[in-house]
Amino acid sequence: MTRRTALEPLTGLVVDRDAERRARPELFDELLADPATRLLPLWRGKALTTTAEGERALDLITPDRQTAALLRVYLGRTVASGIPVIAVTLTDAAAVELEPDQSRWVGLREAGADLGEVDYALFVEAVAIANWHESHTHCPRCGTPTVVEQGGWVRRCFVDGKEVFPRTDPAIIVRVLDDADRILLGSNAMWENNRWSILAGFVEPGEPFEAAVIREVHEEAGVVCTRPRYLGSQPWPFPASVMIGFEARAVAQGEVPTRPDGQEILAVRWFTRDELWAERDDLKLPMSASIAHAIIAEWYGGPLSEAPRQGRIAP
């Protein structure tokens, strides 16, 4: 199984969205008649999974096992094998009928780190589009109920025919380093005690990503940074974001003072690699399926579960 790395963008790499086919009125009839088609069941944001030889995977079912669905969305074809995949959101009764063992229904946060790159990409896509549908059942202009069209990728207003398309909220996430190559971590007010991560925030209207990096770091930590450098991206459907990863450098030299905003960020601290390792039993860092974890691990020079490698040269 090919494992993904969170710093690699996923969209378009392993799943062909097959957008040209979405407009076909007979799309789902054709797909469900194709024996190669697989369904990805979703229930309360969780997917049906299976474990074989210690490897977790999505349990994609054949069309003949389909049951009552609240929503169907054509996710596209897997690039390597060309398998068409439909996400189906199930009612409680349909989910229990399909698989009564609730331990096999697993959320993306729990399963993400264990899935191969194709399953992960399908799961992210399915959860993201399902979240959008759940929050856009009515027209944003007039409040009229909308109808699902184009394979699940458009909702149309009954009154004026206006089409509503899925939206994704961009958010930057940034690894800030000082001249000693220490990393800046913050502790969010909504987190449990001693949980730390790199800083992040939503991009404001009309704002370039690089400007958002500089603004968010100053607002949340009181640190002025410069030279934002793009690292990678990761879809993050909680509920509808894409994380755009950057690295930036603190402008001040020597001991750079910090000032947490006191509302969103309660504490900010510079860490060396050795400090991160020495305090590993007390620190709670981002989960391994997240881009935050991957960005920290890339700076660290290897797995966070191992002692830091020696001989690194600070810039």
C-alpha positions in Angstrom: 0.0 0.0 0.0 1.3 3.4 -0.9 1.3 5.7 2.0 0.8 9.4 1.6 2.7 12.3 3.2 0.6 15.2 4.5 2.8 17.8 2.7 1.8 16.4 -0.7 -1.3 18.0 -2.1 -3.9 15.2 -2.6 -6.5 16.7 -5.0 -6.0 15.4 -8.6 -3.1 13.1 -7.8 -4.8 9.8 -7.1 -8.5 10.5 -7.9 -9.7 11.8 -11.3 -12.8 13.9 -10.4 -14.2 13.1 -13.9 -16.0 16.4 -14.0 -17.1 16.1 -17.6 -19.3 13.2 -16.8 -21.2 14.8 -13.9 -23.7 16.6 -16.2 -25.1 13.4 -17.7 -28.7 12.9 -16.6 -28.2 9.1 -16.6 -25.0 9.3 -14.6 -26.0 7.3 -11.6 -27.9 4.7 -13.6 -24.8 4.1 -15.7 -22.5 3.9 -12.7 -24.8 1.6 -10.7 -25.0 -0.7 -13.7 -21.2 -0.9 -13.9 -19.9 -3.9 -11.9 -16.6 -2.0 -11.4 -18.4 0.8 -9.5 -17.9 1.0 -5.7 -19.8 2.9 -3.1 -18.3 4.7 -0.1 -20.9 4.6 2.7 -20.9 7.6 5.1 -22.8 7.7 8.3 -22.6 10.7 10.7 -19.3 11.7 9.1 -17.8 8.2 9.5 -16.8 5.7 6.8 -17.1 1.9 6.9 -13.6 0.5 7.3 -12.0 -2.9 7.3 -8.7 -4.2 8.7 -6.6 -7.0 7.2 -3.1 -8.0 8.2 -2.8 -5.0 10.4 -3.7 -2.6 7.5 -6.8 -0.4 7.7 -8.7 0.4 4.5 -12.1 1.8 3.4 -14.7 -0.9 2.9 -16.0 0.1 -0.5 -19.1 -1.9 -1.3 -20.6 -3.1 -4.6 -23.8 -1.5 -6.0 -25.8 -4.6 -5.2 -25.3 -3.9 -1.5 -26.6 -0.3 -1.7 -29.4 0.7 0.6 -31.5 3.8 1.2 -29.3 6.9 0.9 -29.9 10.5 1.9 -27.4 11.7 -0.7 -25.3 10.4 -3.5 -22.2 12.1 -4.9 -20.0 10.9 -7.7 -16.4 11.3 -6.4 -14.7 10.3 -9.7 -12.4 7.5 -10.7 -9.3 6.2 -9.0 -6.3 7.1 -11.3 -4.4 3.9 -10.9 -7.3 1.4 -11.5 -10.1 3.5 -13.0 -12.7 2.4 -10.4 -15.7 4.7 -10.2 -16.6 5.6 -6.7 -19.9 7.1 -5.3 -20.2 8.5 -1.8 -23.5 7.6 -0.2 -24.7 9.3 3.0 -26.9 6.9 4.9 -29.7 7.2 7.4 -29.2 5.6 10.9 -31.4 2.7 9.9 -29.6 2.1 6.6 -26.2 2.3 8.3 -27.2 -0.3 11.0 -28.7 -2.5 8.3 -25.4 -2.4 6.3 -23.1 -2.8 9.2 -24.4 -3.1 12.8 -20.9 -3.3 14.3 -20.3 0.4 15.1 -16.5 -0.1 15.6 -16.2 -0.5 11.9 -17.6 3.0 11.3 -14.6 5.3 11.8 -14.0 9.1 11.5 -11.4 10.7 9.4 -9.4 12.0 12.3 -9.1 8.5 13.8 -8.5 6.6 10.5 -6.6 9.2 8.5 -3.0 8.2 9.5 -3.7 4.5 8.8 -5.2 4.8 5.3 -3.3 4.5 2.0 -3.2 7.6 -0.2 -6.2 6.6 -2.4 -8.5 5.8 0.5 -7.4 8.9 2.3 -8.1 11.1 -0.7 -11.6 9.5 -1.2 -12.5 9.8 2.4 -11.5 13.5 2.5 -13.4 14.3 -0.6 -16.5 12.4 0.6 -16.6 14.1 4.0 -15.9 17.6 2.5 -18.7 17.4 0.0 -21.1 15.8 2.5 -20.5 18.6 4.9 -21.2 21.2 2.2 -24.5 19.5 1.3 -25.6 19.4 5.0 -25.1 23.2 5.3 -26.5 24.3 1.9 -29.9 22.6 1.7 -31.6 26.0 1.0 -30.9 28.9 -1.4 -28.6 31.5 0.3 -30.6 34.3 -1.5 -34.3 33.4 -0.9 -34.3 30.4 1.5 -36.0 28.1 -1.0 -35.0 24.4 -0.8 -32.4 23.4 -3.4 -32.2 20.3 -5.6 -29.0 18.3 -6.0 -27.7 18.1 -9.6 -24.5 17.2 -11.6 -23.5 14.1 -9.7 -23.9 15.8 -6.3 -21.6 18.8 -7.2 -24.3 21.5 -7.7 -27.4 22.5 -5.8 -30.0 24.5 -7.8 -32.7 26.9 -6.4 -36.3 25.9 -7.3 -37.3 29.6 -7.6 -34.8 31.3 -9.9 -32.7 28.4 -11.1 -29.5 29.8 -9.5 -26.8 27.3 -9.1 -24.9 27.0 -5.8 -21.4 25.4 -5.9 -19.3 23.9 -3.1 -16.9 26.3 -1.4 -13.7 25.7 0.5 -12.3 28.1 3.1 -8.5 28.6 2.7 -6.5 28.8 5.9 -2.7 29.2 6.3 -0.6 27.2 8.7 2.9 28.3 9.3 6.2 27.0 10.7 7.9 30.1 12.2 11.6 29.7 12.9 14.1 32.1 14.6 17.8 32.6 13.8 18.7 29.7 16.1 16.4 27.4 14.0 13.9 27.0 16.9 10.2 26.5 16.1 7.4 28.6 17.4 4.4 26.7 18.8 1.2 28.0 20.4 -1.4 26.6 22.7 -5.0 27.3 21.7 -7.6 28.3 24.3 -10.0 25.5 23.0 -7.4 22.7 23.5 -6.6 20.5 26.4 -3.7 21.4 28.7 -0.2 21.3 27.2 -1.3 20.7 23.6 0.9 22.6 21.2 1.0 23.2 17.4 2.2 25.7 14.8 0.1 28.8 14.2 -2.8 28.9 11.7 -5.6 31.1 10.7 -8.2 31.8 7.9 -7.3 33.9 4.9 -9.4 37.2 4.9 -11.2 38.5 1.7 -8.8 40.0 -0.7 -5.7 38.8 1.2 -2.8 36.9 -0.4 -1.7 33.8 1.4 1.7 35.3 2.2 0.1 38.4 3.8 -2.2 36.2 5.9 0.9 34.4 7.2 2.5 37.6 8.4 -0.8 39.0 9.9 -1.8 35.8 11.7 1.6 35.3 13.3 1.7 38.9 14.5 -1.9 38.8 15.8 -1.6 35.5 17.6 2.0 35.5 18.9 3.2 39.1 18.6 6.0 38.0 16.4 6.9 39.8 13.2 8.0 37.4 10.5 9.1 37.6 6.9 9.9 35.5 3.8 6.9 33.2 3.8 7.7 30.1 1.8 5.1 27.6 0.5 5.5 24.1 1.8 2.4 22.2 0.8 -1.3 21.8 1.3 -3.9 19.5 2.8 -7.7 19.4 2.5 -9.1 19.6 6.0 -12.9 19.0 5.9 -13.6 20.1 9.5 -15.9 21.3 8.2 -14.7 22.9 4.9 -11.1 24.1 4.8 -7.9 23.6 2.9 -4.7 24.1 4.9 -1.9 26.0 3.0 1.4 25.3 4.7 4.2 27.9 4.9 7.5 28.5 6.6 8.5 32.0 7.7 11.4 33.6 9.6 11.2 35.9 12.6 12.6 39.3 11.8 14.1 40.0 15.2 17.5 38.4 16.0 18.5 36.7 19.2 15.8 36.1 21.8 12.6 36.9 20.0 9.9 38.1 22.4 6.4 36.6 22.1 3.0 38.0 23.1 0.0 35.5 22.9 -3.3 37.3 22.1 -4.8 35.9 25.3 -8.1 35.0 23.5 -7.4 32.4 20.9 -3.8 31.6 21.8 -3.1 31.4 25.5 0.6 30.5 25.4 3.4 30.8 22.8 6.9 29.3 23.1 10.1 28.7 21.1 11.3 25.0 21.0 14.6 23.4 20.1 14.5 19.9 18.7 16.1 18.6 21.9 13.5 20.4 24.1 10.7 18.8 22.0 12.3 15.4 22.6 13.0 15.9 26.3 9.4 17.0 27.0 7.8 14.4 24.7 5.9 12.7 27.6 4.2 15.9 28.6 3.7 17.7 25.2 0.7 16.9 23.1 1.5 17.5 19.4 -0.8 17.4 16.3 -2.1 14.0 15.2 0.0 12.2 12.6 -2.6 12.6 9.9 -2.4 16.4 9.9 -0.3 18.7 7.9 0.7 20.4 11.1 2.4 17.2 12.3 4.2 16.8 8.9 5.5 20.4 8.9 6.9 20.0 12.4 8.4 16.6 11.6 10.1 18.0 8.5 11.8 20.7 10.6 12.6 18.1 13.3 14.4 16.0 10.7 12.6 12.7 11.2 9.8 11.0 13.2 8.7 12.8 16.3 8.8 9.4 18.1 12.6 9.3 17.7 15.4 11.3 19.2 16.5 14.2 17.0 19.2 13.6 14.5 22.5 15.2 15.3 24.6 17.3 13.0 21.9 19.6 11.6 23.2 23.0 10.5 21.1 25.9 11.5 20.5 28.5 8.6 
